Amino acid sequence: SGSSCKKAKKSGSLGKIWIWGRFNLWGTKISMDDEKPDISEFGSVDPAPPSESQNISSLRTTLCDEKERMFLRMRSLFALRNIGGKDAIDSLAAAFNSDSALLKHEIAYVLGQMQDSNAVPHLVRRLEDESEDAIVRHEAAEALGAIGDRVALATLETFKNDPEVVVAESCEVALDLLEWISSDRLDYSD
């Protein structure tokens, strides 16, 4: 219930108001229609709204800061996705050095959403790193399929029999997607 929400001071770092219960951060009652997060321009409901900053360097710093709250790191991640381009991709990939498997998984996911071939080498490195968490490797494989760059074929072929079933299955799906994109003839009705 909204009665357990406490008022919070308005903070410029949050930008858009996020809703908990039936009250916003400032204790103002809101309608039920406002309780759902927005759908992004990529058609996804993201776990955090994008930061309003357009400064790639600043967003990268926040994203890569292991001491920063995950919510703010995610806001930077989604802002970088929305900005797009090589500099944003390189900034996202820099956070693959994070200790957080959740963050790295989300990075791979948004790189796939961006469908930019500049992300392929970063994703290939994540997939090839067998010491990486399986959820990160799985998402890297799926992102490679979503990007649709056939440069990734050899790597996906190599890992389609990975001992981690989720990685192997993700490589299989990515390979089939790449094949379907190029041939538009795969038939799964059998």
Disulfide bonds with the S-S distance in Angstrom:
none
